[in-house]
Amino acid sequence: MTNSEARASKVERLRAASSIAGDVWHGTAPAPAYEWWYFDALSRDGRDALVIIFLTNFIFSPRYNRAVMESQRQSQPAQRAANFPAVAVCFYRDGRPFFRALNEYSPDDFQADATQPSCQIGQNSFRLIKSGDDARYELNIETILRCRRILWARLEWRVMEGNFFEDERQSLSHPEAAHHWNMVAPRCDVSGEIALIEPNTTRSLDFNFQGTGYHDHNRDARWMPATIAEWQWGRIHFPATTAVFYRYRERDENQHNTRLYLIQNNLLVVHAPQITMDETRQHYFGLRYPRLLRLQTTDESLMLTLRQQRIVDSSFFYLRFLSDATLETAGARPQHSTGITEHLAPRSLGSRWLWWLINMRIGSNGRGAFLP
């Protein structure tokens, strides 16, 4: 890994890594701790986008947030993680949601490995398969949608570029007082089969997916609504380059930390760019976001421009976009692509009056969600 610009001297609350070895379950943390494994991909023809997330304690779950708040108020003994596991699968076609499955499971439905990257939640699972220098993640999905339909998928994320560096700050005296973000594999070749199975067992959709994907792993021992103020991040695959960025601030911090990671020819370069945000909008759920972002290095040799114009998922605390992106580097033609970007402001997750609405979008006990 090469650092093209100096990092901030203070200890950052978002601690980055890019490590397959660190992609295992860290399941001995106390009750507020959450952990998730994230996979996404965009199809080669540009029509389809796919997001799959395996979560230990589901950060959006009213049941999880209620349990954390009661535990903190009553000073109950800390519980182990993975009391509220969940699987989220979202599929977008032509810039619109096509299907969405967000289902919670019981603690007994959860299994994960602390030595090898793998996890199973109900009938859904992923595992790492390594052979020499080849590494790939095998995902098996079988989860329920609305109207008793089943989403079935067999997919593979083959690591093309990743596993760049460990978190060099693991030895700090308080290593858990931070959000740990492991950009395991920023560029993957994704392939496999996806099907929708109707209640009468017929298949209403059955097709092969081919595209370019991304995989990361997040964890934190702290309760998200009490720690993170705002988090904007995304990843874009250009023909020969992948760009990953974040803008992150915790509630007791005055300024955001911003990083831009460029991956090309299996080399990762980290930038600490200046960021400008324009065309601020307010979503009808109340969350404010910029439609236009520019990340530029101080020497002006590199600029990433993002237009967040297509909202494909939304809530009171979270937005997901399909964003148009342009990457400009000195001495080269501008590159254009579409990527997934996200905006999170989680404080409202502690608002009890929202829980009934959030619950209507979550399936549980073998039933799909009431709302899509």
C-alpha positions as CSV (number, residue, x, y, z in Angstrom):
1,M,0.0,0.0,0.0
2,T,1.2,3.5,-0.9
3,N,0.1,6.6,0.9
4,S,0.0,9.5,-1.6
5,E,-0.9,12.1,1.1
6,A,-0.1,12.2,4.8
7,R,-2.8,11.0,7.1
8,A,-4.2,13.1,9.9
9,S,-2.0,13.0,13.0
10,K,-4.9,12.2,15.4
11,V,-6.2,8.7,15.9
12,E,-9.1,8.2,13.6
13,R,-12.3,6.6,14.8
14,L,-12.8,4.8,11.5
15,R,-9.9,2.3,11.3
16,A,-9.3,0.8,7.9
17,A,-7.9,-2.5,6.8
18,S,-8.0,-4.7,3.7
19,S,-7.5,-8.2,5.0
20,I,-8.9,-11.6,4.2
21,A,-7.5,-12.9,7.5
22,G,-9.5,-10.2,9.4
23,D,-12.7,-11.2,7.6
24,V,-13.7,-13.6,10.4
25,W,-16.3,-13.3,13.1
26,H,-15.3,-11.2,16.2
27,G,-18.2,-12.6,18.3
28,T,-17.1,-12.1,21.9
29,A,-18.0,-8.4,22.1
30,P,-20.7,-7.1,24.5
31,A,-24.4,-6.5,23.7
32,P,-24.2,-3.3,21.7
33,A,-21.6,-4.8,19.4
34,Y,-22.6,-5.3,15.7
35,E,-20.9,-6.8,12.8
36,W,-21.8,-7.2,9.1
37,W,-20.4,-8.7,5.9
38,Y,-21.4,-6.8,2.8
39,F,-21.4,-7.9,-0.8
40,D,-22.5,-5.8,-3.8
41,A,-22.2,-6.1,-7.6
42,L,-23.3,-4.3,-10.8
43,S,-24.0,-6.3,-13.9
44,R,-21.9,-5.9,-17.0
45,D,-24.7,-4.5,-19.0
46,G,-25.4,-1.8,-16.4
47,R,-29.0,-2.8,-15.9
48,D,-28.8,-4.6,-12.6
49,A,-27.4,-3.9,-9.1
50,L,-27.3,-6.4,-6.2
51,V,-26.6,-6.0,-2.5
52,I,-26.4,-8.8,0.0
53,I,-25.6,-8.3,3.7
54,F,-25.1,-10.8,6.6
55,L,-25.6,-9.1,10.0
56,T,-24.9,-10.3,13.5
57,N,-26.8,-7.7,15.6
58,F,-29.0,-6.0,13.0
59,I,-28.3,-2.3,13.5
60,F,-31.7,-1.2,12.0
61,S,-33.7,-3.6,14.1
62,P,-36.1,-2.1,16.7
63,R,-35.7,-5.3,18.7
64,Y,-32.0,-5.0,18.8
65,N,-32.1,-1.2,19.6
66,R,-34.7,-1.7,22.3
67,A,-32.6,-4.4,23.9
68,V,-29.5,-2.2,23.9
69,M,-31.3,0.8,25.4
70,E,-32.9,-1.4,28.1
71,S,-29.5,-3.0,28.9
72,Q,-27.8,0.4,29.2
73,R,-30.6,1.8,31.4
74,Q,-30.8,-1.1,33.7
75,S,-27.1,-1.9,33.8
76,Q,-27.8,-5.5,33.0
77,P,-24.9,-7.9,32.4
78,A,-23.5,-7.6,28.9
79,Q,-24.8,-10.2,26.4
80,R,-22.9,-11.8,23.6
81,A,-23.2,-10.6,20.1
82,A,-25.5,-12.2,17.4
83,N,-28.7,-12.0,19.4
84,F,-30.5,-10.4,16.5
85,P,-29.0,-11.7,13.2
86,A,-30.5,-10.8,9.9
87,V,-29.9,-11.1,6.1
88,A,-30.7,-8.3,3.6
89,V,-30.9,-8.9,-0.1
90,C,-31.7,-6.0,-2.5
91,F,-31.9,-6.2,-6.3
92,Y,-32.3,-3.1,-8.5
93,R,-33.1,-3.1,-12.2
94,D,-32.9,-0.1,-14.5
95,G,-32.4,2.2,-11.4
96,R,-35.5,0.9,-9.5
97,P,-36.0,-1.6,-6.7
98,F,-37.0,-5.0,-8.3
99,F,-37.1,-7.1,-5.1
100,R,-36.1,-6.6,-1.5
101,A,-35.8,-9.2,1.3
102,L,-34.9,-8.0,4.8
103,N,-35.4,-10.8,7.3
104,E,-34.5,-11.3,11.0
105,Y,-33.6,-14.7,12.5
106,S,-33.3,-16.2,15.9
107,P,-29.9,-16.5,17.7
108,D,-30.1,-20.3,17.1
109,D,-30.2,-19.7,13.3
110,F,-26.7,-18.0,13.4
111,Q,-23.3,-19.6,13.0
112,A,-20.0,-18.0,12.1
113,D,-16.4,-18.9,12.3
114,A,-13.7,-17.0,14.3
115,T,-10.9,-18.6,12.3
116,Q,-12.1,-18.7,8.7
117,P,-14.4,-16.3,6.8
118,S,-17.8,-18.0,6.9
119,C,-21.3,-17.3,8.2
120,Q,-24.7,-19.0,8.1
121,I,-28.0,-17.4,9.0
122,G,-30.9,-19.7,8.5
123,Q,-30.7,-21.1,4.9
124,N,-28.3,-18.3,3.9
125,S,-24.6,-18.6,4.0
126,F,-21.2,-17.5,2.7
127,R,-17.7,-19.0,2.9
128,L,-14.3,-18.3,1.6
129,I,-12.7,-20.8,-0.7
130,K,-8.9,-20.5,-1.3
131,S,-6.7,-22.4,-3.7
132,G,-3.2,-21.1,-4.0
133,D,-3.5,-17.4,-4.9
134,D,-7.1,-17.8,-5.9
135,A,-9.7,-16.6,-3.4
136,R,-13.5,-16.6,-3.9
137,Y,-16.5,-16.2,-1.7
138,E,-19.4,-18.6,-2.3
139,L,-22.8,-17.3,-1.3
140,N,-26.0,-19.4,-1.0
141,I,-29.2,-17.5,-0.5
142,E,-32.7,-18.8,0.3
143,T,-34.8,-16.2,2.0
144,I,-38.4,-15.2,2.0
145,L,-40.0,-12.3,0.2
146,R,-43.5,-10.8,0.4
147,C,-46.4,-12.9,-0.7
148,R,-44.6,-16.1,0.4
149,R,-42.2,-16.0,-2.6
150,I,-38.7,-17.4,-2.0
151,L,-35.5,-15.7,-3.3
152,W,-32.9,-18.3,-4.2
153,A,-29.4,-17.6,-5.4
154,R,-26.0,-19.3,-5.9
155,L,-23.4,-16.7,-6.4
156,E,-19.6,-16.3,-6.3
157,W,-17.4,-13.2,-5.6
158,R,-14.0,-14.0,-7.0
159,V,-11.4,-11.7,-5.6
160,M,-9.6,-9.9,-8.4
161,E,-8.0,-7.1,-6.2
162,G,-7.9,-7.0,-2.4
163,N,-6.2,-8.2,0.8
164,F,-3.9,-5.2,0.8
165,F,-3.1,-4.4,4.4
166,E,-3.8,-5.1,8.1
167,D,-5.0,-2.5,10.5
168,E,-1.7,-1.2,11.9
169,R,-3.4,0.2,15.0
170,Q,-4.7,-3.0,16.4
171,S,-2.2,-2.7,19.3
172,L,-3.7,0.5,20.7
173,S,-4.6,0.4,24.4
174,H,-8.4,0.8,23.5
175,P,-8.7,-1.0,20.1
176,E,-12.5,-1.3,20.3
177,A,-13.2,2.4,20.7
178,A,-13.6,2.8,17.0
179,H,-15.5,1.6,14.0
180,H,-13.5,-1.1,12.2
181,W,-13.9,-1.1,8.4
182,N,-12.2,-4.0,6.5
183,M,-12.3,-3.3,2.7
184,V,-11.5,-7.0,2.1
185,A,-11.9,-7.2,-1.7
186,P,-12.7,-3.9,-3.4
187,R,-12.8,-5.5,-6.9
188,C,-14.3,-8.9,-7.6
189,D,-15.6,-10.8,-10.5
190,V,-19.2,-11.9,-9.7
191,S,-21.2,-14.6,-11.3
192,G,-24.0,-17.0,-10.5
193,E,-27.7,-17.8,-10.7
194,I,-30.7,-15.9,-9.2
195,A,-34.3,-17.2,-9.1
196,L,-37.6,-16.2,-7.6
197,I,-39.7,-19.2,-6.6
198,E,-43.5,-18.7,-6.3
199,P,-45.6,-20.4,-3.6
200,N,-46.6,-23.1,-6.1
201,T,-42.8,-23.8,-6.6
202,T,-42.7,-22.4,-10.2
203,R,-39.9,-20.0,-11.0
204,S,-41.1,-16.5,-12.1
205,L,-37.5,-15.3,-12.6
206,D,-34.4,-17.4,-13.4
207,F,-31.3,-15.8,-14.8
208,N,-27.5,-15.8,-14.7
209,F,-25.8,-12.7,-13.2
210,Q,-22.4,-11.5,-14.5
211,G,-20.7,-8.4,-13.2
212,T,-18.2,-6.6,-11.1
213,G,-18.5,-6.5,-7.3
214,Y,-17.1,-5.4,-4.0
215,H,-16.9,-7.0,-0.5
216,D,-16.2,-5.4,2.9
217,H,-16.7,-6.2,6.6
218,N,-17.7,-3.7,9.4
219,R,-17.8,-4.1,13.1
220,D,-18.0,-1.9,16.2
221,A,-18.4,-2.7,19.9
222,R,-20.4,0.5,20.5
223,W,-24.0,1.4,19.8
224,M,-24.3,3.1,16.5
225,P,-26.9,5.8,17.3
226,A,-24.7,7.0,20.2
227,T,-21.4,7.1,18.2
228,I,-21.8,7.9,14.5
229,A,-23.1,11.3,13.5
230,E,-22.8,11.0,9.7
231,W,-21.2,8.6,7.2
232,Q,-21.1,9.0,3.4
233,W,-19.4,6.3,1.4
234,G,-19.3,4.5,-1.9
235,R,-17.4,2.5,-4.5
236,I,-17.2,2.8,-8.3
237,H,-15.7,0.4,-10.8
238,F,-14.1,2.0,-13.8
239,P,-12.7,-0.2,-16.7
240,A,-9.3,-0.5,-15.1
241,T,-9.6,1.3,-11.8
242,T,-11.8,1.0,-8.6
243,A,-12.5,4.0,-6.5
244,V,-13.7,3.7,-2.9
245,F,-14.3,6.7,-0.6
246,Y,-15.7,7.7,2.7
247,R,-16.6,10.8,4.7
248,Y,-17.1,9.9,8.4
249,R,-17.7,11.8,11.6
250,E,-18.6,10.7,15.1
251,R,-20.9,12.6,17.4
252,D,-18.2,14.0,19.6
253,E,-16.1,15.2,16.7
254,N,-16.3,18.5,15.0
255,Q,-14.8,17.6,11.6
256,H,-15.2,14.7,9.2
257,N,-12.4,12.4,8.1
258,T,-12.3,11.8,4.3
259,R,-10.4,9.2,2.4
260,L,-10.3,8.1,-1.2
261,Y,-8.8,4.7,-2.2
262,L,-7.8,4.0,-5.7
263,I,-7.1,0.4,-6.8
264,Q,-5.4,-0.4,-10.1
265,N,-3.1,-3.2,-11.2
266,N,-3.4,-4.8,-7.7
267,L,-2.0,-1.6,-6.1
268,L,-3.9,0.5,-3.6
269,V,-3.2,4.2,-3.2
270,V,-4.7,6.1,-0.3
271,H,-5.6,9.8,-0.7
272,A,-6.8,12.4,1.9
273,P,-8.7,14.6,-0.5
274,Q,-10.6,17.8,-0.1
275,I,-14.3,17.3,-0.5
276,T,-17.0,19.8,-1.7
277,M,-20.7,19.0,-1.6
278,D,-23.4,20.9,-3.6
279,E,-27.0,20.8,-4.6
280,T,-28.2,19.8,-1.1
281,R,-31.6,18.1,-1.1
282,Q,-34.0,16.9,1.6
283,H,-35.5,13.5,1.2
284,Y,-39.2,13.2,2.0
285,F,-38.2,11.1,5.1
286,G,-36.3,14.2,6.3
287,L,-32.7,13.2,5.6
288,R,-30.6,15.9,4.0
289,Y,-28.0,14.8,1.4
290,P,-25.8,16.4,-1.4
291,R,-26.6,15.5,-4.9
292,L,-23.1,16.5,-6.1
293,L,-19.8,15.5,-4.4
294,R,-16.3,16.3,-5.6
295,L,-13.2,14.7,-4.0
296,Q,-10.0,16.3,-5.2
297,T,-6.4,15.9,-4.1
298,T,-4.5,19.1,-2.9
299,D,-2.2,19.0,-5.9
300,E,-5.3,18.8,-8.2
301,S,-3.9,15.8,-10.0
302,L,-7.0,13.7,-9.2
303,M,-10.7,14.4,-8.9
304,L,-13.7,12.1,-8.4
305,T,-17.1,13.6,-9.1
306,L,-20.3,11.9,-8.0
307,R,-23.9,12.7,-8.9
308,Q,-26.3,11.1,-6.4
309,Q,-29.5,11.4,-8.5
310,R,-31.1,8.0,-8.3
311,I,-32.2,7.0,-4.8
312,V,-32.9,3.2,-4.8
313,D,-33.4,2.7,-1.1
314,S,-34.5,5.1,1.6
315,S,-35.5,5.5,5.3
316,F,-35.4,8.1,8.0
317,F,-31.7,7.4,8.7
318,Y,-30.3,5.9,5.5
319,L,-30.1,6.5,1.7
320,R,-28.7,4.3,-1.1
321,F,-27.9,5.7,-4.5
322,L,-26.9,4.6,-7.9
323,S,-24.6,7.4,-8.7
324,D,-23.0,8.7,-11.9
325,A,-19.2,9.0,-11.5
326,T,-16.4,10.7,-13.3
327,L,-12.7,10.0,-12.5
328,E,-10.2,12.6,-13.8
329,T,-6.4,12.0,-13.4
330,A,-3.6,14.1,-14.8
331,G,-2.5,13.1,-18.3
332,A,-5.4,10.8,-18.9
333,R,-8.9,10.9,-20.4
334,P,-11.8,11.2,-17.9
335,Q,-13.4,7.9,-17.1
336,H,-17.1,7.5,-16.5
337,S,-19.1,4.8,-14.7
338,T,-22.0,4.1,-12.3
339,G,-21.4,3.1,-8.7
340,I,-23.2,2.5,-5.4
341,T,-23.0,5.3,-2.8
342,E,-24.7,5.5,0.6
343,H,-25.5,8.1,3.2
344,L,-26.1,7.3,6.9
345,A,-27.2,9.5,9.9
346,P,-28.2,6.8,12.5
347,R,-29.3,9.0,15.5
348,S,-33.0,8.5,14.8
349,L,-32.6,4.7,15.3
350,G,-33.0,5.4,19.0
351,S,-36.4,7.0,18.4
352,R,-39.1,4.7,19.6
353,W,-41.8,6.3,17.5
354,L,-40.1,5.1,14.3
355,W,-39.8,1.5,15.4
356,W,-43.4,0.5,14.3
357,L,-42.7,1.7,10.8
358,I,-39.3,0.1,10.6
359,N,-40.8,-3.2,11.8
360,M,-43.2,-3.2,8.8
361,R,-40.3,-3.5,6.4
362,I,-38.6,-6.4,8.3
363,G,-39.6,-10.0,7.9
364,S,-39.4,-12.5,10.8
365,N,-40.6,-15.9,12.0
366,G,-40.6,-17.3,8.5
367,R,-42.8,-14.5,7.1
368,G,-41.8,-11.7,4.7
369,A,-42.1,-8.0,5.5
370,F,-45.5,-6.3,5.4
371,L,-44.0,-3.4,3.3
372,P,-41.6,-3.7,0.4
